[in-house]
Amino acid sequence: MTKPQTLTASIKKYQHLRTDVIKHLYYSKMLTLTELSHLTHKSLPLITSVVNDLVADGYVLEHGLAPSTGGRRALTFLLNKEKQRYTVAVAMDQLVTQVQIYDLLNQVQTEPELLKLTLKDSPEVTAALITFLKDYILRSGIPVAQILGVGIGMPGFVNAEHGVNHTFFKVNGDGNLKKYLSKELGLPVFIDNDSSIIALAELKFGAGKDLKDVMVVNIGWGIGLGMVINGSLFRGHSGYAGEFSHIPLSQSNKLCSCGKRGCLEVDTSLLVLVERAKSQIADGVSSSLEHLFQDSSKLPGDHFLEAAKAGDPLAVSILADAAFLIGKGLATLIHIINPKLIVLSGRGATAGKILMAPIQQAIHEFCIPRLAEHTDIKVSELVTDAGLLGAATLVVENCNFN
């Protein structure tokens, strides 16, 4: 390697280390030089040099002294919110798209907005998304030059590396949705599957922080799964791992949206639970849902979850049956993956503790005790914020801060 090539390689390594330091501060909020050295596996003098450069560039601030551990108290550092760098976070499901802008301290900069958008593979849906995001970014008043990028979590078979959604969003040319959206918005765009995005949020900021093996179940219009194995998102050979919805556990033989029969989704998705409730109400079952479903200001699935949390007998019964089937599926995952933690997240996790008893019952019934007793199950504390927080994290994960 020639001297110019060696110099170029050294500069790239140094720039990469700058980015790593910023990411660690983003995830941990506040760190000492020793902690950064440990996290990056770099020498303390090198980390000190990098942090000093970041302080000079305005990215990082000295914050004060860390709590005493018996010796000299170390200086702590955190990201400088005055640097004014922002992420546009977009969380999509099959029916609703939500957007919000964060700074690098994950402080909300704009009020979230919702767009009722039923996803399908058509140019009209893509155009509606672009118009919505352009208008939101413009009205935020934040200069485009200060926006690091747009992170989007979306349902479907998403290949994050190639920027393609094979289920929704038809675009002309090579089908690269990421590239198309980036061109239309004039910003870097990063896309990923919605369940992977939620798992990323739980890994970095939620119940899965500092854990190596975590399964995050995205309970919503389908039943998605984000898989964290050895501390990283697991995507599988072609990028589509985690299609938990399509494990053939249903005894109903109903046709699934995927074209197969007997998938878990046909008995557990919120869409199915709403239709089941409507059917029983039509048959004469008394429920508060009869009046709630007449209110079109909210989605029927949200009304259903609120009714369950309020103790409506019909909603609780239907949700418990679905949760038992989800638990049966989780017993399979425990046997195969042996995770430390399973997190119940997504829209459906707002039902909270109602889910836990039937899920635990199924796991006790179908899982080998020696495996089950080493797996914890928790309801997400991030819940509905997980999708947006994960989308913001997706931008930071893919940015270079140089």
C-alpha positions as semicolon CSV with decimal commas, in nm:
position;residue;x (nm);y (nm);z (nm)
1;M;0,000;0,000;0,000
2;T;0,138;0,344;-0,097
3;K;0,170;0,630;0,154
4;P;-0,135;0,818;0,013
5;Q;-0,341;0,498;0,036
6;T;-0,224;0,438;0,392
7;L;-0,314;0,796;0,486
8;T;-0,659;0,765;0,328
9;A;-0,723;0,439;0,514
10;S;-0,617;0,598;0,844
11;I;-0,848;0,896;0,788
12;K;-1,142;0,665;0,715
13;K;-1,074;0,465;1,033
14;Y;-1,059;0,787;1,236
15;Q;-1,385;0,914;1,082
16;H;-1,549;0,579;1,151
17;L;-1,440;0,603;1,515
18;R;-1,591;0,954;1,541
19;T;-1,920;0,813;1,422
20;D;-1,898;0,522;1,668
21;V;-1,840;0,760;1,960
22;I;-2,144;0,969;1,864
23;K;-2,359;0,657;1,834
24;H;-2,255;0,530;2,177
25;L;-2,338;0,868;2,329
26;Y;-2,672;0,864;2,146
27;Y;-2,760;0,525;2,296
28;S;-2,619;0,583;2,645
29;K;-2,682;0,959;2,683
30;M;-2,372;1,021;2,897
31;L;-2,037;0,840;2,913
32;T;-1,683;0,881;3,045
33;L;-1,371;0,845;2,830
34;T;-1,297;0,511;2,995
35;E;-1,646;0,383;2,915
36;L;-1,612;0,495;2,553
37;S;-1,274;0,325;2,531
38;H;-1,429;0,002;2,656
39;L;-1,731;0,023;2,422
40;T;-1,526;0,099;2,110
41;H;-1,234;-0,133;2,201
42;K;-0,992;0,154;2,132
43;S;-0,712;0,293;2,346
44;L;-0,785;0,569;2,595
45;P;-0,544;0,819;2,430
46;L;-0,710;0,765;2,090
47;I;-1,060;0,806;2,235
48;T;-0,948;1,120;2,420
49;S;-0,824;1,267;2,091
50;V;-1,149;1,182;1,910
51;V;-1,369;1,325;2,185
52;N;-1,162;1,644;2,199
53;D;-1,214;1,684;1,823
54;L;-1,590;1,628;1,864
55;V;-1,600;1,888;2,141
56;A;-1,416;2,133;1,913
57;D;-1,665;2,058;1,631
58;G;-1,961;2,119;1,861
59;Y;-2,101;1,763;1,853
60;V;-2,008;1,679;2,214
61;L;-2,015;1,867;2,545
62;E;-1,835;1,815;2,874
63;H;-2,112;1,751;3,124
64;G;-1,953;1,720;3,465
65;L;-1,802;1,459;3,691
66;A;-1,928;1,102;3,715
67;P;-2,030;0,960;4,057
68;S;-1,733;0,857;4,267
69;T;-1,621;0,494;4,253
70;G;-1,353;0,537;4,515
71;G;-1,089;0,717;4,311
72;R;-1,069;1,034;4,112
73;R;-1,406;1,122;3,959
74;A;-1,407;1,098;3,578
75;L;-1,536;1,365;3,343
76;T;-1,853;1,275;3,153
77;F;-1,957;1,371;2,801
78;L;-2,288;1,393;2,616
79;L;-2,415;1,505;2,277
80;N;-2,472;1,876;2,225
81;K;-2,836;1,949;2,138
82;E;-2,730;2,292;2,010
83;K;-2,554;2,119;1,719
84;Q;-2,903;2,100;1,567
85;R;-2,908;1,769;1,387
86;Y;-3,242;1,594;1,351
87;T;-3,401;1,268;1,242
88;V;-3,739;1,225;1,075
89;A;-3,902;0,911;1,216
90;V;-4,184;0,737;1,030
91;A;-4,374;0,441;1,174
92;M;-4,615;0,266;0,938
93;D;-4,860;-0,017;0,975
94;Q;-5,119;-0,148;0,733
95;L;-5,367;0,130;0,813
96;V;-5,190;0,425;0,977
97;T;-4,867;0,619;0,915
98;Q;-4,719;0,832;1,193
99;V;-4,432;1,082;1,169
100;Q;-4,229;1,279;1,424
101;I;-3,897;1,464;1,432
102;Y;-3,634;1,406;1,703
103;D;-3,302;1,563;1,790
104;L;-2,992;1,358;1,879
105;L;-3,099;1,346;2,243
106;N;-3,423;1,182;2,125
107;Q;-3,616;1,485;2,238
108;V;-3,932;1,540;2,035
109;Q;-3,909;1,851;1,815
110;T;-4,250;1,842;1,647
111;E;-4,598;1,719;1,729
112;P;-4,664;1,376;1,579
113;E;-4,906;1,356;1,288
114;L;-5,113;1,064;1,162
115;L;-5,215;0,975;0,810
116;K;-5,478;0,709;0,755
117;L;-5,319;0,521;0,467
118;T;-5,424;0,169;0,374
119;L;-5,116;0,002;0,230
120;K;-5,120;-0,173;-0,105
121;D;-4,883;-0,221;-0,394
122;S;-4,977;0,085;-0,599
123;P;-4,815;0,412;-0,712
124;E;-5,096;0,609;-0,542
125;V;-4,992;0,490;-0,195
126;T;-4,629;0,584;-0,259
127;A;-4,732;0,928;-0,387
128;A;-4,954;0,988;-0,082
129;L;-4,667;0,900;0,153
130;I;-4,428;1,137;-0,024
131;T;-4,678;1,426;-0,018
132;F;-4,747;1,370;0,352
133;L;-4,377;1,365;0,447
134;K;-4,281;1,662;0,229
135;D;-4,557;1,873;0,382
136;Y;-4,469;1,769;0,738
137;I;-4,099;1,843;0,697
138;L;-4,174;2,180;0,534
139;R;-4,413;2,284;0,812
140;S;-4,162;2,182;1,079
141;G;-3,949;2,482;0,986
142;I;-3,631;2,276;1,025
143;P;-3,381;2,341;0,744
144;V;-3,320;2,035;0,528
145;A;-2,944;2,078;0,579
146;Q;-2,991;2,002;0,950
147;I;-3,184;1,678;0,891
148;L;-2,966;1,367;0,897
149;G;-3,222;1,153;0,721
150;V;-3,561;0,984;0,723
151;G;-3,607;0,644;0,888
152;I;-3,915;0,442;0,793
153;G;-4,042;0,123;0,952
154;M;-4,299;-0,047;0,730
155;P;-4,482;-0,379;0,705
156;G;-4,404;-0,630;0,435
157;F;-4,112;-0,830;0,303
158;V;-3,850;-0,555;0,333
159;N;-3,492;-0,602;0,225
160;A;-3,327;-0,320;0,420
161;E;-2,991;-0,363;0,250
162;H;-3,131;-0,331;-0,102
163;G;-3,402;-0,080;-0,010
164;V;-3,690;-0,286;-0,148
165;N;-4,035;-0,365;-0,009
166;H;-4,165;-0,665;-0,203
167;T;-4,516;-0,640;-0,054
168;F;-4,615;-0,273;-0,068
169;F;-4,516;0,050;-0,248
170;K;-4,487;0,012;-0,619
171;V;-4,214;0,225;-0,777
172;N;-4,093;0,244;-1,133
173;G;-3,752;0,124;-1,248
174;D;-3,556;-0,119;-1,034
175;G;-3,810;-0,117;-0,749
176;N;-3,566;0,044;-0,506
177;L;-3,804;0,226;-0,273
178;K;-3,525;0,366;-0,057
179;K;-3,356;0,532;-0,354
180;Y;-3,685;0,658;-0,497
181;L;-3,800;0,816;-0,168
182;S;-3,457;0,972;-0,114
183;K;-3,473;1,137;-0,456
184;E;-3,827;1,265;-0,401
185;L;-3,766;1,397;-0,049
186;G;-3,416;1,531;-0,111
187;L;-3,288;1,351;0,200
188;P;-3,116;1,023;0,285
189;V;-3,386;0,762;0,346
190;F;-3,350;0,429;0,529
191;I;-3,623;0,165;0,537
192;D;-3,672;-0,153;0,737
193;N;-3,945;-0,393;0,841
194;D;-4,165;-0,249;1,116
195;S;-4,100;-0,538;1,354
196;S;-3,723;-0,508;1,309
197;I;-3,750;-0,135;1,383
198;I;-3,942;-0,203;1,704
199;A;-3,683;-0,463;1,807
200;L;-3,407;-0,208;1,742
201;A;-3,578;0,039;1,976
202;E;-3,616;-0,225;2,249
203;L;-3,251;-0,328;2,207
204;K;-3,112;0,024;2,232
205;F;-3,355;0,197;2,468
206;G;-3,605;-0,051;2,606
207;A;-3,633;-0,381;2,789
208;G;-3,366;-0,545;2,571
209;K;-3,089;-0,293;2,645
210;D;-2,757;-0,466;2,726
211;L;-2,903;-0,812;2,652
212;K;-2,775;-1,049;2,385
213;D;-3,070;-1,272;2,291
214;V;-3,413;-1,110;2,276
215;M;-3,732;-1,178;2,081
216;V;-3,963;-0,878;2,031
217;V;-4,321;-0,960;1,931
218;N;-4,499;-0,687;1,738
219;I;-4,869;-0,735;1,814
220;G;-5,081;-0,539;1,569
221;W;-5,274;-0,593;1,250
222;G;-5,043;-0,892;1,210
223;I;-4,805;-1,063;1,454
224;G;-4,451;-0,966;1,364
225;L;-4,121;-1,064;1,523
226;G;-3,792;-0,881;1,562
227;M;-3,503;-1,110;1,654
228;V;-3,194;-0,999;1,846
229;I;-2,928;-1,269;1,851
230;N;-2,587;-1,213;2,009
231;G;-2,665;-0,844;2,050
232;S;-2,756;-0,772;1,686
233;L;-3,068;-0,782;1,474
234;F;-3,098;-1,118;1,303
235;R;-3,239;-1,096;0,950
236;G;-3,169;-1,439;0,808
237;H;-3,002;-1,534;0,479
238;S;-3,215;-1,313;0,253
239;G;-3,329;-1,055;0,508
240;Y;-3,680;-1,179;0,583
241;A;-3,644;-1,360;0,916
242;G;-3,918;-1,312;1,175
243;E;-4,241;-1,391;0,989
244;F;-4,401;-1,511;1,312
245;S;-4,752;-1,444;1,178
246;H;-4,722;-1,729;0,935
247;I;-4,637;-2,015;1,169
248;P;-4,917;-2,269;1,095
249;L;-5,077;-2,283;1,441
250;S;-5,441;-2,205;1,362
251;Q;-5,689;-2,491;1,363
252;S;-5,943;-2,292;1,160
253;N;-5,795;-2,353;0,813
254;K;-5,882;-1,993;0,723
255;L;-5,706;-1,835;0,427
256;C;-5,432;-1,593;0,533
257;S;-5,329;-1,274;0,352
258;C;-5,012;-1,458;0,246
259;G;-5,220;-1,706;0,044
260;K;-5,163;-2,001;0,278
261;R;-5,401;-2,155;0,531
262;G;-5,377;-2,202;0,905
263;C;-5,136;-1,916;0,984
264;L;-5,121;-1,776;1,337
265;E;-5,232;-1,438;1,200
266;V;-5,580;-1,558;1,099
267;D;-5,674;-1,602;1,466
268;T;-5,465;-1,336;1,640
269;S;-5,441;-1,015;1,435
270;L;-5,635;-0,714;1,563
271;L;-5,835;-0,707;1,239
272;V;-5,957;-1,060;1,308
273;L;-6,033;-0,986;1,673
274;V;-6,244;-0,684;1,575
275;E;-6,443;-0,891;1,325
276;R;-6,494;-1,162;1,586
277;A;-6,628;-0,903;1,831
278;K;-6,863;-0,756;1,570
279;S;-6,993;-1,103;1,485
280;Q;-7,070;-1,186;1,847
281;I;-7,237;-0,849;1,902
282;A;-7,454;-0,919;1,598
283;D;-7,548;-1,251;1,758
284;G;-7,674;-1,066;2,064
285;V;-7,373;-1,053;2,299
286;S;-7,377;-0,736;2,511
287;S;-7,062;-0,525;2,496
288;S;-6,946;-0,165;2,522
289;L;-6,788;-0,222;2,181
290;E;-7,129;-0,192;2,017
291;H;-7,120;0,184;2,082
292;L;-6,744;0,227;2,054
293;F;-6,736;0,082;1,701
294;Q;-6,975;0,358;1,591
295;D;-6,706;0,617;1,667
296;S;-6,504;0,655;1,346
297;S;-6,255;0,900;1,500
298;K;-6,048;0,599;1,608
299;L;-5,965;0,271;1,438
300;P;-6,182;-0,024;1,548
301;G;-5,870;-0,205;1,671
302;D;-5,789;0,081;1,908
303;H;-6,146;0,079;2,040
304;F;-6,114;-0,296;2,094
305;L;-5,793;-0,259;2,296
306;E;-5,938;0,024;2,505
307;A;-6,245;-0,187;2,580
308;A;-6,025;-0,477;2,689
309;K;-5,824;-0,252;2,920
310;A;-6,150;-0,120;3,066
311;G;-6,257;-0,477;3,145
312;D;-6,521;-0,533;2,878
313;P;-6,595;-0,910;2,910
314;L;-6,627;-0,974;2,536
315;A;-6,306;-0,788;2,446
316;V;-6,111;-0,954;2,729
317;S;-6,234;-1,302;2,630
318;I;-6,147;-1,260;2,262
319;L;-5,808;-1,108;2,341
320;A;-5,727;-1,385;2,589
321;D;-5,798;-1,654;2,329
322;A;-5,565;-1,481;2,082
323;A;-5,296;-1,433;2,347
324;F;-5,305;-1,805;2,429
325;L;-5,231;-1,887;2,064
326;I;-4,951;-1,629;2,059
327;G;-4,813;-1,797;2,372
328;K;-4,822;-2,132;2,195
329;G;-4,615;-1,980;1,916
330;L;-4,375;-1,831;2,170
331;A;-4,326;-2,175;2,324
332;T;-4,197;-2,286;1,984
333;L;-3,958;-1,990;1,970
334;I;-3,828;-2,065;2,319
335;H;-3,751;-2,424;2,216
336;I;-3,563;-2,310;1,905
337;I;-3,389;-1,987;2,013
338;N;-3,366;-2,013;2,394
339;P;-3,386;-1,632;2,437
340;K;-3,316;-1,449;2,762
341;L;-3,615;-1,220;2,711
342;I;-3,936;-1,197;2,508
343;V;-4,083;-0,846;2,481
344;L;-4,449;-0,793;2,390
345;S;-4,456;-0,472;2,190
346;G;-4,650;-0,291;1,918
347;R;-5,003;-0,154;1,917
348;G;-5,153;-0,461;2,084
349;A;-4,914;-0,438;2,379
350;T;-5,117;-0,142;2,507
351;A;-5,345;-0,412;2,650
352;G;-5,063;-0,478;2,898
353;K;-5,115;-0,734;3,169
354;I;-5,426;-0,879;3,003
355;L;-5,194;-1,053;2,759
356;M;-4,962;-1,201;3,017
357;A;-5,179;-1,462;3,191
358;P;-5,294;-1,652;2,877
359;I;-4,946;-1,629;2,722
360;Q;-4,786;-1,767;3,038
361;Q;-5,051;-2,039;3,052
362;A;-4,968;-2,151;2,699
363;I;-4,595;-2,148;2,768
364;H;-4,642;-2,358;3,085
365;E;-4,856;-2,600;2,886
366;F;-4,641;-2,637;2,574
367;C;-4,283;-2,548;2,673
368;I;-4,023;-2,767;2,843
369;P;-3,990;-2,619;3,196
370;R;-3,609;-2,614;3,193
371;L;-3,622;-2,381;2,891
372;A;-3,924;-2,176;2,995
373;E;-3,785;-2,089;3,338
374;H;-3,480;-1,924;3,180
375;T;-3,686;-1,693;2,956
376;D;-3,842;-1,374;3,094
377;I;-4,150;-1,220;2,934
378;K;-4,223;-0,850;2,965
379;V;-4,467;-0,599;2,819
380;S;-4,280;-0,316;2,648
381;E;-4,252;0,012;2,833
382;L;-4,201;0,189;2,499
383;V;-4,524;0,045;2,351
384;T;-4,657;0,284;2,084
385;D;-4,337;0,495;2,087
386;A;-4,123;0,198;1,986
387;G;-4,190;0,231;1,613
388;L;-4,098;0,600;1,598
389;L;-3,798;0,564;1,827
390;G;-3,675;0,269;1,620
391;A;-3,712;0,468;1,297
392;A;-3,506;0,753;1,444
393;T;-3,245;0,500;1,555
394;L;-3,234;0,356;1,202
395;V;-3,115;0,695;1,074
396;V;-2,843;0,724;1,339
397;E;-2,730;0,366;1,273
398;N;-2,671;0,450;0,907
399;C;-2,524;0,801;0,934
400;N;-2,165;0,919;0,913
401;F;-2,098;1,215;1,141
402;N;-1,805;1,372;0,959
